[in-house]
Amino acid sequence: MTNTPRVPTTRLGGPTGPEIGVQGLGCMGMSFAYGPTDAGEARATLERALELGVTLYDTADAYANGENEEFLAPFVAAHRDEITLATKFALTVDPEDSTRRIIRNDPAHIRACADDSLRRLGVDVIDLYYMHRRDVNVPIEETVGVMAELVAAGKVKQLGLSEVTGPELRAAHAVHPIAAVQSEWSLFSRDIEAGVVPAVAETGATLVAYSPLGRGFLTGSFTSAEKDLTEGDFRRRQPRFTGDNAQHNTTLLDPVREVARARGVTLGQVALAWVQQRARVHGVSVVPIPGTSRRTRVEENAAAAHLLLSADELALLEPIAGQVRGGRYADMAFTSAGRE
Ligand SMILES: NC(=O)c1ccc[n+]([C@@H]2O[C@H](COP(=O)([O-])OP(=O)(O)OC[C@H]3O[C@@H](n4cnc5c(N)ncnc54)[C@H](OP(=O)(O)O)[C@@H]3O)[C@@H](O)[C@H]2O)c1
């Protein structure tokens, strides 16, 4: 184990919110989306993250149909008061077709999902409860109204929204304070900077940056989803990781590699430091949640919370996102960008 210093802290959702590490841990890949993992190593990773001051743990009921929540339950039980536990509702993998997603924001569904997540996680309250995806058939005010009832009932402490647009966030925030907005944000995915990030700055929510390592691509650990990743891996369906796009996008890592080499750090650390610094430019508080099931990587990622890039280094990295080929999802309709 390395002597990685603890990550600094911030407050979730503003000055009165709970204190959390400025980097969280994405737990999705421990059970879902990115191929097989070693459960023992994943459990050790949860523990190591906490030792490093990583206290926001991110899951969702959609991750392996609740299995990811169940996987986390023993860790949560052992550390209930030391961690901030976030989960989500609204998204289900279609049982008939694993590539299809069903999105529901109707009140009965939200209430049932919350009870199911509480049971699977083995807790009596969820610290941060997100709407995972927006169902455009339900007004956002109605969705947040039901989420606010969960707060009033003591089942949820704070509310979050994932993949919402700026106007949706403002409308939601008028109904109940929104502590966190979870959106994809990385050197490869910057579409939220136009409309979402300014609204986050305005409302004072914390921006929880998901896939800050570009789903691993920014670390250089794979260059082509078809060649390097296993059959069921979700990334094999993402346009930017396949075919000619992947080949082109790999070349975009050159400046990341250059900065990493000069600073004696890894590509992933440069990518994580970039998210922290980009947030400062926009005046938002950010908590990236890189996902990993390996202790060595959680140490590496946590260390990036102390890396400060220079203005020249940031300038070198600036053009990357504009040159990426292929969308961040095959179907962008379910993202904030798809509704802007
Ligand atoms: N709200 C949403 O719609 C949404 C969507 C996607 C994800 N999320 C959340 O965000 C979290 C993070 O996103 P993500 O997992 O999609 O993407 P990510 O954090 O950008 O990348 C994760 C991938 O990078 C690898 N990795 C992690 N650290 C590494 C390192 N230091 N060196 C090399 N490879 C490394 C991981 O593999 P190993 O595990 O093998 O280390 C994994 O394959 C998820 O776990 C989930 O909780 C939310």
The ligand as a Tripos MOL2 file, in Angstrom:
@<TRIPOS>MOLECULE
LIG
   48    52     1     0     0
SMALL
NO_CHARGES

@<TRIPOS>ATOM
      1 N1        -25.4250    8.7920  -13.5590 N.am      1 LIG1
      2 C1        -25.1200    8.0270  -14.5770 C.2       1 LIG1
      3 O1        -25.8580    7.9280  -15.5480 O.2       1 LIG1
      4 C2        -23.8280    7.2610  -14.5570 C.ar      1 LIG1
      5 C3        -23.3230    6.6840  -15.7370 C.ar      1 LIG1
      6 C4        -22.1040    6.0060  -15.6700 C.ar      1 LIG1
      7 C5        -21.4260    5.8890  -14.4710 C.ar      1 LIG1
      8 N2        -21.9560    6.4330  -13.3320 N.ar      1 LIG1
      9 C6        -21.2660    6.3480  -12.0330 C.3       1 LIG1
     10 O2        -19.9730    6.9130  -12.1840 O.3       1 LIG1
     11 C7        -18.9920    5.9900  -11.7580 C.3       1 LIG1
     12 C8        -17.7050    6.1860  -12.5410 C.3       1 LIG1
     13 O3        -17.9200    6.1210  -13.9250 O.3       1 LIG1
     14 P1        -17.4200    4.9150  -14.8280 P.3       1 LIG1
     15 O4        -17.0860    3.7640  -13.9800 O.co2     1 LIG1
     16 O5        -18.4370    4.7750  -15.8890 O.co2     1 LIG1
     17 O6        -16.1550    5.4980  -15.5720 O.3       1 LIG1
     18 P2        -14.7030    6.0010  -15.1400 P.3       1 LIG1
     19 O7        -14.6500    6.2320  -13.7020 O.co2     1 LIG1
     20 O8        -14.4070    7.1020  -16.0600 O.co2     1 LIG1
     21 O9        -13.7920    4.7610  -15.5580 O.3       1 LIG1
     22 C9        -13.9280    3.5030  -14.9830 C.3       1 LIG1
     23 C10       -13.0590    2.5360  -15.7440 C.3       1 LIG1
     24 O10       -11.6980    2.9350  -15.6200 O.3       1 LIG1
     25 C11       -10.9240    1.9080  -15.0290 C.3       1 LIG1
     26 N3        -10.0080    2.5920  -14.1000 N.ar      1 LIG1
     27 C12       -10.3090    3.2290  -12.9530 C.ar      1 LIG1
     28 N4         -9.2220    3.7700  -12.3920 N.ar      1 LIG1
     29 C13        -8.2030    3.4680  -13.2210 C.ar      1 LIG1
     30 C14        -6.8220    3.7450  -13.1970 C.ar      1 LIG1
     31 N5         -6.2840    4.4620  -12.2100 N.pl3     1 LIG1
     32 N6         -6.0540    3.2600  -14.2110 N.ar      1 LIG1
     33 C15        -6.5800    2.5580  -15.2190 C.ar      1 LIG1
     34 N7         -7.8900    2.2670  -15.2980 N.ar      1 LIG1
     35 C16        -8.6870    2.7230  -14.3070 C.ar      1 LIG1
     36 C17       -11.8920    0.9960  -14.3560 C.3       1 LIG1
     37 O11       -11.4340   -0.3510  -14.3680 O.3       1 LIG1
     38 P3        -11.1540   -1.1930  -13.0210 P.3       1 LIG1
     39 O12       -12.4490   -1.2540  -12.2640 O.co2     1 LIG1
     40 O13       -10.7110   -2.4940  -13.5430 O.co2     1 LIG1
     41 O14       -10.0910   -0.4400  -12.2950 O.co2     1 LIG1
     42 C18       -13.1260    1.1240  -15.2540 C.3       1 LIG1
     43 O15       -13.0320    0.2690  -16.3450 O.3       1 LIG1
     44 C19       -19.6500    4.6350  -11.9540 C.3       1 LIG1
     45 O16       -19.0400    3.6260  -11.1600 O.3       1 LIG1
     46 C20       -21.0740    4.9250  -11.5350 C.3       1 LIG1
     47 O17       -21.1880    4.8700  -10.1200 O.3       1 LIG1
     48 C21       -23.1440    7.1280  -13.3800 C.ar      1 LIG1
@<TRIPOS>BOND
     1     1     2 1
     2     2     3 2
     3     2     4 1
     4     4     5 ar
     5     4    48 ar
     6     5     6 ar
     7     6     7 ar
     8     7     8 ar
     9     8     9 1
    10     8    48 ar
    11     9    10 1
    12     9    46 1
    13    10    11 1
    14    11    12 1
    15    11    44 1
    16    12    13 1
    17    13    14 1
    18    14    15 2
    19    14    16 1
    20    14    17 1
    21    17    18 1
    22    18    19 2
    23    18    20 1
    24    18    21 1
    25    21    22 1
    26    22    23 1
    27    23    24 1
    28    23    42 1
    29    24    25 1
    30    25    26 1
    31    25    36 1
    32    26    27 ar
    33    26    35 ar
    34    27    28 ar
    35    28    29 ar
    36    29    30 ar
    37    29    35 ar
    38    30    31 1
    39    30    32 ar
    40    32    33 ar
    41    33    34 ar
    42    34    35 ar
    43    36    37 1
    44    36    42 1
    45    37    38 1
    46    38    39 2
    47    38    40 1
    48    38    41 1
    49    42    43 1
    50    44    45 1
    51    44    46 1
    52    46    47 1
@<TRIPOS>SUBSTRUCTURE
     1 LIG1         1 GROUP 0 **** ****
